[in-house]
Amino acid sequence: MKTLTLTICLICFAFSSYSQYTLTDNDGETIYTNTGTISTGAYTPGQVYTLTICSDDPLCSHITVIFSDLIIASGNFCVYDGNATSSPIMACSSWYGVPDTVTASVNNVIGCLTFQFSSPDPGAVISGTISCNFSCQSTLASVLSTDPPAVYSDGSYYIDVCQGQDISFNGQGIYQNTTYPQSDATSTFFWDFGDGITSSSASSTHTYTNGQGYEIDLIVTDNQGCSSTNNISYRVRVSQTPSFSGTFASPVTACQGDTITLTGNVSSEEFVNYSITYDSFLAHIPDGTGESLSLSMVYDIFEPGQTLEDIEDMCGICVNMEHSFIGDLIITITCPFNTLTGTATTVELEYHHGGGTYLGIPVDDDASSEPGIGWEYCWTYPADADYLQDLGDYAGSVSTLPSGSYITSEPLDPLIGCELNGEWILTITDNWSPDDGYVFGWNMCFDPSILPEQWSYQNSYPAMLWSPSGAEGMMFSENTGTYDELGDATTEQSFIFTVTDDFGCSHDTAIFVTFLGDTVSPCNTSGLDDYFTGEIADISFNIYPNPITDYITIEYFAQDNLPLTCYIIDATGKLLLTEALKNTSSGSQKISILDVKSLPPANYFLILNYNNNNFFRKIIIN
């Protein structure tokens, strides 16, 4: 008897825990539950009743009601997507009716539903079962900071770095936090740096070694497995390795002290994140019964899982080819994978008909295997076609099929649902012999609206500098220099051309010049330096500046009051300039000679003649 009583009590408890709510008894209330029933109850005609139901389980936060009865009679019953009648209206019997099932929307962050009912007449019957479902809260991936800092431009953030430079990324989540708790501490982070490297840390450091651009992605997943779907729009531009083509020295062989003119050129290629180009090549179409040529085109530029949703988004499939008999060709296109059929889809662009009409200009000689001249033929949907026939149908009226776009033998519509990334295959099958042909290239055209955003950059070089690499080198100007005092040995010396790009990255190249030794002809004039002819004279002097730009100053001291003359000759001994120096009394004196600025840049020799003695000194004029 005790056992029976316990069983009856358990049944009563289970029954009572399944609550019943009515619009009349619970009018104006907010009920927190995720089970039970809702019904009209004993209503008074003409009175307005309102009831809000919210879930009491944060992990099953959005209310669902499945109605078994919806007899509204002449009344009105409305459902609102929120906790008040000011919330967005979901359905109303006076409009288009109330569906059998109503569920709080994802945008309804609190997950409540509000019901309002009134009827001027009796007889309305509303009843339904309350349940709930889990709905992810909003999670946004956000970049808190980067080092170097990012710069915003044209809708994206750009980080400009040199090759091998570290970049620090600090990510965070931005959370809704209304129905269940979310935080960075309980979320996971996934960085994709665009070069095949990923990281699972909120803060991560990455280094790029190749000079190109990269798209950065961050996905934040909360503790309920709900992931961010927003694009953080961060890009990295890595300084490109420049080309120094056209950088040279003149002359490349010189005497020590000769002026070397240095010409620097620098450039870099433009980086473009992707391009769809015509795939050019030469491929022979085999001749025979059922012989095929398969041509592959692989795409990886689209969003993962992106499919062809509208056939007009594929604006054409084009091939450049020649063949001597269109009537024996079957041409098909096969997509990588069709999500609607679960397999690859093949469409026949052209079936074998059209007789002996030429495609392009073939070499129609069975003894020759030389390629002819290809013409471009495209297949597209009718609205974009130049000819509203397929190739074989049009071929009946011409001996050579004109280049242009045609419709396909089979509709292209079966390609809807095909994944865009992956391997697309164009197959050309030759069914009879003897005839053959060649393919010179092919491509596919997609509407720009389904292509990813295209972006590019190209480095510029605002700073350039020439410098000698050795201690014996010197620069006369920004682009002229020399090496001197190298001695009797012939050596190869370098000048360094250094550039700094607009990212602040330095690049350089070395240009080499052979400097002949002082004893090597025609440079064997080094013995004239500081060399007297005749007897040693009582005179000392200094020459400056050297190298010379506009004038030369000679400071001298002579023991005797004797005539003093200055000569300048070139390396061949030709006299170029004569200047008589005043020497009216013994002692230190100074004179500046301005006429040297009329001489072209080169190496010269200055000769002082005093008391029938000559003193030689090498000078350089820039």
C-alpha positions in Angstrom: 0.0 0.0 0.0 2.9 2.4 0.8 4.5 1.5 -2.6 1.3 2.4 -4.4 1.0 5.7 -2.6 4.6 6.7 -3.6 3.9 5.9 -7.2 0.8 8.0 -7.3 2.6 10.9 -5.7 5.5 10.7 -8.3 3.0 10.7 -11.1 1.3 13.8 -9.5 4.7 15.6 -9.2 5.7 14.9 -12.8 2.3 16.1 -14.0 2.4 19.3 -11.9 5.9 20.2 -13.1 4.6 20.5 -16.7 3.0 23.9 -16.3 0.0 25.2 -18.2 -0.2 28.9 -19.0 -3.2 30.8 -20.3 -3.5 34.2 -21.8 -6.3 35.0 -19.4 -4.8 33.7 -16.1 -1.3 35.1 -16.9 -2.3 38.3 -18.6 0.4 41.0 -18.3 3.0 38.5 -16.9 6.5 37.5 -18.0 6.9 33.7 -17.5 10.4 32.2 -17.4 10.2 28.6 -18.6 11.2 26.4 -21.4 8.4 23.8 -21.1 4.7 23.7 -20.7 1.7 24.8 -22.7 0.0 28.0 -23.7 -3.7 28.4 -24.4 -6.4 31.1 -24.5 -8.2 30.2 -21.3 -11.7 31.5 -20.4 -11.4 34.9 -22.1 -13.8 37.8 -22.0 -14.9 39.0 -25.5 -13.5 42.4 -26.3 -10.7 42.3 -23.7 -7.0 42.4 -24.7 -4.7 39.8 -23.2 -0.8 39.9 -23.3 1.7 37.2 -22.2 5.5 37.1 -22.5 7.4 33.9 -22.3 11.2 33.8 -21.8 13.5 30.9 -21.4 15.0 30.2 -18.0 18.0 28.3 -19.5 20.8 30.4 -20.9 22.0 27.5 -23.1 18.5 27.0 -24.5 17.7 30.7 -24.7 15.2 31.1 -27.6 11.6 30.3 -27.1 9.7 28.1 -29.6 5.9 27.5 -29.5 4.3 24.8 -31.7 0.6 25.4 -32.0 -1.9 22.5 -32.2 -4.9 24.8 -32.3 -5.2 28.2 -34.0 -8.9 29.0 -34.2 -9.0 32.8 -33.9 -12.7 33.3 -35.0 -13.2 37.0 -35.6 -10.5 38.0 -33.1 -6.8 38.9 -33.6 -3.7 37.0 -32.3 -0.2 38.5 -32.8 3.3 37.2 -31.9 6.1 39.7 -31.2 9.8 38.9 -31.4 10.8 40.1 -28.0 9.6 40.8 -24.5 7.0 43.5 -25.4 4.5 44.5 -28.0 6.9 47.2 -29.1 9.2 44.4 -30.3 9.2 43.5 -34.0 6.1 41.7 -35.0 6.6 38.2 -36.3 3.0 37.2 -37.3 -0.5 38.4 -36.9 -3.8 36.6 -37.7 -5.3 39.8 -39.1 -2.4 39.9 -41.7 -1.2 36.7 -43.2 -2.0 34.4 -40.3 0.1 32.8 -37.6 2.3 29.8 -38.6 2.1 26.5 -36.8 5.5 27.2 -35.3 7.0 30.4 -34.1 10.6 30.8 -32.8 12.5 33.8 -31.4 14.9 35.0 -34.1 18.7 35.1 -33.9 18.6 38.9 -33.8 16.3 38.7 -30.7 19.2 38.6 -28.2 17.0 37.9 -25.2 15.0 35.0 -26.9 11.6 36.0 -25.5 8.2 35.9 -27.4 5.3 38.1 -26.6 1.7 37.0 -27.4 -1.3 39.4 -27.6 -4.9 38.2 -28.1 -8.4 39.8 -28.3 -11.7 38.7 -29.8 -15.2 40.4 -29.8 -16.8 36.9 -29.9 -16.4 33.7 -28.0 -15.2 30.5 -29.7 -11.5 31.2 -30.2 -9.2 28.3 -29.4 -5.4 28.7 -29.2 -3.2 26.0 -27.7 0.5 25.2 -28.2 3.5 23.5 -26.6 6.4 25.6 -25.3 10.0 24.6 -25.9 13.3 26.3 -26.5 16.3 26.0 -28.7 19.9 27.1 -28.5 20.9 30.2 -30.4 24.5 31.5 -30.6 25.1 34.9 -29.3 26.9 37.4 -31.4 30.7 37.1 -31.4 32.9 39.5 -33.3 36.6 39.1 -33.9 38.5 42.3 -33.3 42.2 43.3 -33.5 43.1 45.2 -30.4 46.5 46.3 -31.6 49.4 45.4 -33.9 53.1 46.3 -33.9 53.9 47.9 -36.3 50.6 49.8 -36.1 48.1 49.3 -39.0 47.0 52.2 -41.2 43.4 52.4 -42.4 42.9 53.0 -46.1 40.0 52.4 -48.5 38.1 50.0 -46.1 41.0 47.9 -44.9 43.8 48.1 -42.4 47.4 47.8 -43.8 50.6 46.8 -42.0 53.7 47.6 -44.0 56.9 45.7 -43.0 60.3 44.7 -44.3 61.1 41.1 -45.2 62.0 39.2 -42.0 60.4 41.8 -39.7 58.3 40.6 -36.8 54.7 41.6 -36.5 52.8 41.4 -33.2 49.0 40.8 -33.4 46.7 41.2 -30.4 43.2 39.9 -30.9 40.0 40.0 -28.8 36.4 39.1 -29.0 33.5 41.5 -28.8 30.6 39.6 -27.2 26.8 39.9 -26.8 26.8 38.4 -23.2 23.0 38.4 -22.7 21.9 34.8 -22.5 25.1 33.0 -21.5 28.5 34.3 -20.4 31.2 34.9 -22.9 34.8 36.2 -22.5 38.3 36.0 -24.1 39.3 33.7 -21.2 36.8 31.0 -22.2 37.0 31.6 -26.0 39.5 30.1 -28.5 41.4 32.1 -31.1 42.5 31.2 -34.6 44.8 33.4 -36.6 45.4 32.7 -40.3 48.3 34.7 -41.6 47.7 34.0 -45.2 51.0 32.2 -45.9 49.9 28.8 -44.6 50.9 29.5 -41.0 48.3 29.7 -38.3 48.2 30.4 -34.5 45.8 29.6 -31.7 46.9 32.4 -29.3 45.0 35.6 -28.8 48.3 37.4 -29.0 50.8 36.1 -31.6 53.9 37.2 -33.5 54.5 36.3 -37.1 57.3 37.0 -39.6 57.0 37.1 -43.4 60.1 36.3 -45.6 58.6 36.9 -49.0 57.9 40.3 -50.5 54.2 40.1 -51.3 50.8 40.9 -49.8 48.8 38.8 -47.4 45.2 38.7 -46.1 44.9 38.2 -42.3 42.0 36.4 -40.8 40.9 36.0 -37.1 38.1 33.7 -35.9 37.0 33.8 -32.3 34.9 30.9 -31.0 33.1 31.2 -27.7 32.6 28.4 -25.0 29.5 27.2 -26.8 31.2 26.7 -30.1 29.8 29.8 -31.7 32.3 31.5 -34.0 32.7 34.9 -35.3 31.9 35.4 -39.0 33.1 39.0 -39.6 36.0 39.9 -41.7 38.6 41.9 -39.7 39.9 43.4 -43.0 43.6 43.4 -42.1 46.3 43.1 -44.8 50.1 42.9 -44.6 52.2 44.4 -47.4 55.8 43.1 -47.3 58.5 45.2 -49.0 59.4 43.6 -52.3 62.9 42.8 -53.4 63.8 45.5 -56.0 65.4 45.1 -59.3 68.6 47.2 -59.9 68.6 46.6 -63.6 70.3 49.5 -65.4 72.6 50.3 -62.5 76.2 50.7 -63.7 79.5 52.6 -63.4 81.4 54.4 -66.2 84.2 53.7 -66.9 84.5 50.2 -65.5 88.3 50.2 -65.7 90.1 53.3 -64.6 93.3 54.8 -63.1 93.4 55.5 -59.4 91.8 58.9 -58.8 89.9 58.9 -62.1 86.3 60.2 -61.8 83.8 57.3 -61.9 80.2 58.3 -62.9 77.6 56.1 -61.2 74.1 55.6 -62.6 71.5 54.0 -60.3 68.2 52.5 -61.3 65.7 50.7 -59.1 62.2 49.4 -59.6 59.8 46.7 -58.3 57.0 44.8 -59.7 53.4 45.5 -58.8 51.9 42.9 -56.4 48.3 42.0 -57.2 46.5 39.6 -54.8 45.1 37.5 -57.7 44.6 37.7 -61.4 42.6 35.5 -63.8 44.7 35.3 -67.0 44.5 33.4 -70.2 46.4 30.1 -69.8 48.6 30.0 -73.0 50.4 26.9 -74.2 50.5 24.5 -77.2 48.7 21.2 -76.9 48.0 18.7 -79.7 44.5 17.3 -80.0 45.1 13.6 -80.7 43.5 12.2 -83.8 41.6 9.0 -83.5 38.5 7.3 -82.3 37.6 8.6 -78.9 41.1 10.2 -78.3 40.8 13.0 -75.7 42.8 16.1 -74.6 42.1 17.2 -71.1 43.0 20.7 -70.0 43.0 21.6 -66.3 42.4 25.0 -64.7 42.7 25.3 -60.9 41.2 28.1 -58.9 41.8 29.0 -55.2 40.8 32.7 -55.1 37.2 32.3 -54.1 35.8 32.1 -50.6 36.0 28.5 -49.1 32.8 26.6 -50.1 31.7 29.4 -52.5 29.4 28.0 -55.2 28.0 29.1 -58.6 24.6 30.3 -57.7 23.5 32.0 -61.0 24.6 30.6 -64.4 25.0 34.2 -65.6 27.8 34.7 -63.1 29.9 32.5 -65.5 30.3 34.8 -68.4 32.2 32.5 -70.7 34.4 29.5 -71.3 36.9 30.3 -74.1 39.5 28.3 -76.0 42.0 29.3 -78.7 42.2 26.4 -81.1 42.4 25.2 -84.7 41.0 22.0 -86.2 40.3 20.8 -89.7 36.9 19.0 -89.0 34.5 20.3 -86.4 32.1 17.5 -87.0 34.0 14.9 -85.1 34.7 16.9 -81.9 32.9 16.6 -78.5 33.9 19.4 -76.0 32.9 19.3 -72.4 33.5 21.2 -69.2 33.6 19.5 -65.8 33.4 21.4 -62.4 35.3 20.3 -59.3 32.3 19.3 -57.2 28.6 20.1 -57.2 27.1 20.5 -53.7 23.6 19.8 -55.0 24.4 16.5 -56.6 27.3 15.4 -54.4 29.6 14.7 -57.4 31.4 16.5 -60.2 29.1 17.8 -62.9 29.9 17.7 -66.7 28.2 19.8 -69.3 28.6 19.2 -73.1 29.6 22.5 -74.7 29.7 21.0 -78.1 28.6 17.6 -79.5 30.0 16.2 -82.7 28.2 17.7 -85.7 28.9 20.4 -88.2 30.8 18.5 -90.9 34.2 19.5 -92.3 34.1 23.2 -91.2 37.4 24.5 -90.0 38.0 26.0 -86.6 40.7 28.6 -87.0 43.2 28.1 -89.8 44.5 24.5 -89.6 47.2 22.8 -91.6 45.0 20.4 -93.5 47.7 18.1 -94.6 47.7 14.5 -93.3 51.5 14.4 -93.8 52.1 17.4 -91.6 51.9 17.8 -87.9 52.6 21.5 -87.8 50.2 23.7 -85.8 48.1 26.2 -87.7 46.6 29.5 -86.5 44.2 29.4 -83.6 41.0 31.5 -83.3 39.2 32.1 -80.1 35.8 30.4 -79.5 33.7 30.9 -76.4 30.6 29.3 -75.0 28.2 31.3 -72.9 24.5 31.8 -72.0 22.2 33.1 -74.8 22.0 36.7 -73.6 25.8 37.2 -74.0 26.3 35.1 -77.1 27.4 36.6 -80.5 25.7 33.7 -82.3 22.5 32.1 -81.0 23.6 28.7 -82.2 26.1 26.2 -81.0 29.3 25.7 -83.1 28.1 22.7 -85.1 24.8 24.3 -86.0 26.4 27.5 -87.3 29.1 25.5 -89.1 26.6 24.3 -91.7 26.7 27.7 -93.4 30.4 28.5 -93.5 33.7 26.8 -94.4 35.6 28.3 -91.5 33.8 29.0 -88.2 34.1 32.7 -87.3 35.7 33.6 -84.0 33.2 34.6 -81.3 30.9 33.5 -78.5 28.2 30.8 -79.1 25.6 29.0 -77.0 26.2 25.5 -75.7 24.9 22.3 -77.0 23.6 21.5 -73.5 22.4 24.2 -71.1 25.0 25.4 -68.6 22.4 25.3 -65.7 23.6 21.9 -64.3 26.7 23.8 -63.2 24.7 25.7 -60.6 25.8 24.5 -57.2 29.4 23.8 -58.4 32.2 24.8 -56.1 34.2 27.5 -57.7 37.5 26.6 -56.1 39.2 23.5 -57.4 40.0 21.9 -60.7 37.9 22.7 -63.7 38.6 20.4 -66.7 38.0 21.2 -70.4 38.0 17.9 -72.5 38.2 17.8 -76.3 37.5 14.4 -77.8 38.3 13.5 -81.4 36.0 10.8 -82.6 37.2 10.1 -86.2 40.4 10.2 -88.2 42.3 11.4 -90.2 42.3 15.0 -88.9 43.8 16.8 -85.9 44.3 20.2 -84.4 45.9 22.2 -81.7 44.9 24.2 -78.6 46.8 27.4 -77.8 45.2 28.3 -74.5 41.9 28.6 -72.7 40.3 30.4 -69.8 37.0 30.9 -67.9 35.3 34.2 -67.2 33.4 35.1 -64.0 31.2 38.1 -63.3 33.2 40.6 -61.2 30.4 40.6 -58.5 31.4 37.0 -57.4 35.1 37.6 -57.4 37.0 38.6 -54.3 38.1 42.2 -53.9 41.3 42.8 -55.9 44.1 44.9 -54.3 47.6 45.7 -55.1 50.7 47.8 -54.2 54.1 48.7 -55.6 57.0 50.0 -53.7 58.6 53.4 -54.5 62.1 54.5 -53.5 62.2 58.1 -52.2 65.8 57.8 -50.9 69.0 56.7 -52.8 72.7 56.9 -51.9 76.0 56.0 -53.5 79.0 55.2 -51.3 82.4 53.5 -51.6 82.7 50.3 -49.7 86.5 50.7 -49.1 88.4 53.2 -47.0 90.4 54.4 -50.0 87.2 55.4 -51.8 85.7 58.9 -51.9 82.7 60.6 -53.4 83.0 63.8 -55.4 79.2 64.3 -55.7 76.0 62.3 -55.3 76.9 60.1 -58.3 80.6 60.6 -58.9 83.5 59.1 -57.0 86.9 57.3 -57.1 89.4 55.2 -55.3 93.0 56.5 -54.7 96.2 55.6 -52.9 95.7 51.9 -53.7 99.4 51.4 -54.7 100.9 49.5 -57.5 98.5 46.5 -57.6 95.4 46.4 -59.8 92.3 45.8 -57.7 88.6 45.6 -58.0 86.7 48.1 -55.8 83.0 48.5 -55.3 80.5 51.3 -54.9 77.3 50.5 -53.0 74.0 51.8 -54.3 71.6 51.9 -51.3 67.9 52.7 -51.6 65.2 53.1 -49.0 61.6 52.3 -50.0 58.3 53.8 -48.9 58.0 51.2 -46.2 61.4 52.3 -44.7 63.2 49.2 -45.8 66.8 49.4 -47.2 68.1 47.5 -50.2 71.5 47.7 -51.9 73.6 46.4 -54.7 77.3 46.6 -55.4 78.8 47.9 -58.7 82.5 47.0 -59.3 85.2 49.0 -61.0 88.7 47.8 -61.8 91.4 50.3 -60.7 94.7 49.8 -62.3 97.9 49.9 -60.3 100.1 53.0 -60.4 102.8 51.1 -62.3 100.3 49.9 -65.0 100.1 51.8 -68.3 98.4 54.3 -68.9 98.3 55.0 -65.2 102.1 54.8 -64.5 102.4 58.5 -63.7 102.5 58.1 -59.9 106.2 58.8 -59.9 105.4 62.4 -60.7 103.8 62.9 -57.3 106.0 65.0 -55.0 108.9 64.7 -57.5 111.5 67.3 -58.2 113.4 67.6 -61.4 116.8 69.3 -61.1 118.3 70.1 -57.8 116.3 70.4 -54.6 115.1 73.9 -54.2 114.5 75.9 -51.0 110.7 76.0 -51.3 107.7 74.4 -49.6 104.0 74.6 -50.6 100.5 73.3 -49.9 97.7 72.9 -52.4 94.0 72.9 -51.4 91.3 71.9 -51.8 92.0 68.7 -53.7 89.8 67.4 -55.3 88.9 70.8 -56.7 85.5 72.2 -57.7 85.8 76.0 -58.5 89.3 77.1 -57.6 92.7 76.0 -56.2 94.7 77.8 -53.5 98.5 77.5 -53.5 100.2 78.5 -50.2 104.0 78.6 -50.6 107.2 79.6 -48.9 110.4 80.4 -50.8 113.8 81.2 -49.3 114.8 83.4 -52.2 113.1 86.1 -54.2 113.1 84.2 -57.5 110.5 83.8 -60.2 107.7 81.2 -59.5 105.4 79.9 -62.2 102.5 77.4 -62.0 101.5 75.1 -64.9 98.6 72.6 -65.2 99.0 69.7 -67.6 96.7 66.7 -68.4 97.7 63.0 -68.2 99.2 63.2 -71.7 101.5 66.1 -70.8 99.5 68.7 -72.7 99.8 72.2 -71.2 96.4 73.6 -70.3 97.1 76.6 -68.0 100.0 78.9 -67.0 100.0 81.2 -64.0 102.9 83.4 -62.8 103.0 83.6 -59.0 104.1 86.7 -57.2 107.3 86.3 -55.2 108.5 89.8 -54.4 109.9 88.9 -51.1 110.8 85.8 -49.2 108.3 84.4 -46.7 104.9 82.7 -46.7 102.5 83.7 -49.5 99.1 82.5 -50.9 97.3 82.7 -54.3 94.0 81.4 -55.6 93.7 80.3 -59.2 90.1 80.6 -60.5 90.7 79.4 -64.1 90.6 75.7 -63.1 86.8 75.7 -63.1 86.9 75.9 -66.9 88.7 72.5 -67.1 86.5 69.4 -67.4 86.5 66.9 -64.5 89.6 64.7 -64.7 93.0 64.0 -63.2 95.6 66.6 -63.9 99.2 67.5 -62.7 100.1 70.9 -61.2 103.8 71.9 -61.8 105.5 74.6 -59.8 108.7 75.9 -61.5 111.1 77.7 -59.1 114.7 78.4 -59.6 114.8 76.1 -62.7 113.3 73.3 -60.7 109.9 71.6 -61.3 107.7 70.2 -58.6 104.8 67.9 -59.6 101.5 67.3 -57.7 98.5 65.2 -58.9 95.2 67.1 -58.6 91.6 66.1 -59.3 89.0 68.4 -60.7 85.4 67.5 -60.2 
